[in-house]
Amino acid sequence: MLIKKTVRQRVSGPGLVCLLGLVLLLPVPAVAQQKNGFDLGAALIPPEQILRGGPPRDGIPALLNPRFEKPAESQPWAAGDLMLTYDDQRQSLAFPVGILNWHEIVQTELNGQPLLITFCPLCGTGIGFSPVVDGRELSFGVSGLLYNSDLLMYDHQTESLWSQIEGRAVSGPLAGKKLERVPVRHERWQGWRERAGPAGRVLSTDTGYRRDYLKSPYGNYSQSERLYFPVSQTSRKYHPKTWVLGWVHNGEAKAWPFPELAKHGGLLQDDIGGKAVTVVYDPDVPAAELRDENGTLLPATRAFWFAWYTFHPDTGIFEHQ
């Protein structure tokens, strides 16, 4: 009873002032910032720039046990449908963008080597990685969060968040770690089938989920000037959705916009960060490949102009003279 009576007593005058002063001097416990269940308290990027994309964590389901088919058995792809493709020395895999639009992450292996294929429809970026970090293979999911409009992945082992375009962990126990990039191509279905031959395999539409893989959930987003989410840096030099090929070498970033490559025509000999490179442009896809002096395919990024620029505002730009 004494406790209850004491609590109900009204404090006023000098006593109230002293009590308020005491409260202000007490340490305030740090509240960990969380979004979609991820701890952002020690994020390497501003937590306020990490935005919810709409779906919750795993609301866009990654494909972690994907099935692949022989091209001749696969339906319903038309000759001009776009594929993200990856080759090793023995085989080629095709990942239809129609499927990637709905799942964004596919994790598999090719001839015993683990492979992580990622796709961000908002940035137009299809990027391949090795999912092995410090000798351990990680498995990845879609966090439902975005940074600069780009996919933030997360690994199931530590729940660290990873920026797709940067290829690095930006929060969690692995913050600062980087994924090794592997080169991928953008090809049309018919062109890839002819190049890959009978050994090629294509990601099956039998994913375990009911989706209309022939219809993009993003409508005409790739042609519109509109961005669904804010970004930290913008440039009006090109239409925001202009396709560019971008690469970073020795700390130097460079972009090769497709309209400039179209004006140039043919092969382009260039250099970046002291390295000689060749740009191969295919207007029919459209796509571009970056190769070194030995003809080896380099892990460059095909992206919308706005996405490349916001992550690389100091980028060099190839302009046809």
Summary of the structure (lengths in Angstrom):
residues: 321
radius of gyration: 24.2
end to end distance: 88.6
largest distance: 90.3
contacts: 961
relative contact order: 0.15
helix: 18%
strand: 36%
